Amino acid sequence: MTVMPSPEAPILCVVGARPNYMKMAPIIRAFAAHEPPLAILLVHTGQHYDTAMNARLFADLDLPRPDVNLEVGSASHAVQTAEIMKRFEPVIDQHGARAVLVVGDVNSTLACALVAAKRDVPVIHVEAGLRSYDRRMPEEINRVLTDQLADILYTTERSAHANLEREGIASERIAFVGNVMIDSLLGNLPKAVAPEVLLREAGVDPARIAEGYGVVTLHRPSNVDDPERLVTIVGALAQVSRRLPLVFTLHPRTRNNLERFGLFELLDNPGFVILPPQGYLEMLGLMAGATMVLTDSGGIQEETTALGVPCLTIRENTERPITVEQGTNTLVGLDPQAIVATAESVLAGQGKRGRVPEYWDGKAAERIAAHLAGWLAERERPTLR
Ligand code: UD1
C-alpha cells in the first residue's frame, strides 16, 4: 500500500541558488494569503552561501529565514547533487511533505525533485518546459529530468507546453500560469535602488554613468570556464565600452576564473565599472535605468523584457524564446563583431522595445496557489477503495 502524503504536512518549498529566491518569494506570499493558507516549510539547500549571493537577496525579497538549511556548499555537479539528495530525504521523514515544490533549473531543483518522486511525494515544478535543446548546459539536463519527475508543471510561456508534450508529458499535468519572477519584479520595482546611489556607495563617481550606461552579467560555464572564450567576450565588451560605460557585476565563478587564468587585468579598462554581485533591489535599479543589458543569464532575459530594456544575450540559444519573439531580447551569439554591431544599433536608437508577454502581470503566484490548492484537495479527497 502506498502511504499518501498527509494533508496536514507542509509543502516543502526548496531554494538553493540565487535565481531561485525571486521565484519563491511571491509563491510563499501567495500561499500565506490563500484561503485557507497553504502551510509550507522553506528548505535552503545551501548551494549558494555567500552573503552577496544569498542573505542579502533574502532580505531584499522579504523572504522568511529558511526553516531548514542543508548547507551543501560548492562541489562538482555529481557531489553537490548527491549531497543535496542525502540531506534532503531526512527532512521529508522529519517534517512530512504534502508536496515538494521546486523552481527553475539549478542542481537543487533536480536533486530535491528526485528524492520526492522516489518517496511518492508529489513534485510541483514552477518554470517547467523551458528548453534550449543544448544538453551541454547543466541547466538543460536539470530541466528535462525535473519535468519528467513532476506531477504538476507550471509554465511561464506557451511554447513550454509544446516542449513538454513532445516529451510525452500529459496535458492535464501542465498549467500555464505566467512568470513568478515578474511578480517579484513588479512588486519590488518601486523599491529599486537608483544606480547613482549604488555607485556612490561602491565608491564610484556617478558622473561616470551620467550619459547612460550598459549592464553586464556573465557567469555561464560555457562562456567563462574557457580562457580563450572569456578573452574574446571581454574584448568585445571593451569595444562597446568605448561608446557606452559598462557596469559589470562580477559573479564569483567569473571572478575566480579571471584570477585563475591570470586575466584579471582585462577588466582594468576605463570604460568598465566593476562591482561585486548586487542585491536584488540594486540589480533592478541598474537594469531599469540601463541603455542596454549584455548577459548570458536566463532570468535577466525575462526581466529586461518586462522592463522594456534592450537585452543582448551572449549565447547561441535561449530556452526563453518569447523574450526574442515578443520582448527586447536579441541573441548575439559569441561572435565579437556581432556583439559590437548589435550594441551599436541599440546606441543608434534601433534597440527592440518589445511588449510584455501574456500573464507576466504580477499574478502568477496567485494562480499557482489557487490551482495547487484545488489539485491537492482533489488528490487527497477520501475515496472508497
Ligand atoms: C548556479 C546554477 C545556474 C545559475 C547560477 C546563478 C546550477 C547547475 N547552476 O551556477 O543555473 O544561473 O547558479 O548564480 O545549479 N560560489 C561562491 N559563493 C557562492 C556560490 C558559489 O563563491 O555563494 C563560487 C564557487 O567557487 C562555486 C562557483 O561559484 O564553485 C559556482 O557556483 P555553483 O553554484 O556551482 O554554480 P553557479 O555558476 O553559481
Residues whose N, C-alpha, C, O or C-beta is under 5 A from the ligand:
A	BS01	UD1	A17 R18 P19 Q47 H48 Y49 D50 M53 S74 A75 D105 V106 N107 P138 E139 H219 P252 R253
